[in-house]
Amino acid sequence: MKGYRTITLNVLATVVGALMTTDWGSVADAHTAGVVVGGLGLANTVLRFFTDGPIGGGREA
């Protein structure tokens, strides 16, 4: 699954965003929702430092 970590995280962020348009308050309060979305953004930033190749491409030795 090399190269797909960032895409996977962004898809997860999209799903969370879609959930926020529904009755997200029944799942968690606004503070928790903010922490989750902020955590996704931070994780995406951290992953960018570890992924530098094209999607699906491996590193050449």
C-alpha positions in Angstrom: 0.0 0.0 0.0 3.0 2.2 -0.6 2.1 5.8 -1.4 -1.6 5.6 -0.4 -1.3 6.7 3.2 -1.9 10.4 2.5 -4.8 9.6 0.1 -6.3 7.3 2.8 -6.0 10.1 5.4 -7.6 12.6 3.1 -10.5 10.2 2.3 -11.0 9.9 6.0 -11.0 13.7 6.4 -13.7 13.8 3.7 -15.8 11.3 5.4 -15.5 13.2 8.7 -16.5 16.4 6.8 -19.5 14.7 5.4 -20.5 13.4 8.8 -20.3 17.0 10.1 -23.0 18.0 7.7 -25.3 15.4 9.3 -26.3 15.3 13.0 -22.7 15.1 14.2 -23.8 16.5 17.6 -25.5 13.2 18.3 -22.1 11.4 17.9 -19.9 13.9 19.7 -19.9 17.5 20.9 -18.5 20.4 18.9 -15.2 20.4 20.8 -14.6 16.7 20.1 -15.4 17.1 16.5 -12.9 20.0 16.2 -10.2 17.9 17.9 -10.9 15.0 15.4 -10.7 17.2 12.4 -7.7 19.1 13.7 -6.0 15.8 14.4 -6.6 14.6 10.8 -5.0 17.8 9.5 -2.0 17.4 11.8 -1.6 13.7 10.8 -1.8 14.6 7.1 1.0 17.2 7.6 3.1 14.7 9.4 2.6 12.0 6.7 3.7 14.5 4.1 7.2 14.4 5.7 7.3 10.6 5.4 5.8 10.3 1.9 7.6 11.9 -1.0 7.0 9.6 -3.8 4.2 9.3 -6.3 1.0 7.4 -5.3 1.6 3.7 -5.7 5.3 4.1 -6.5 8.0 2.6 -4.4 11.3 4.2 -3.5 14.2 3.3 -5.8 17.3 2.1 -4.0 
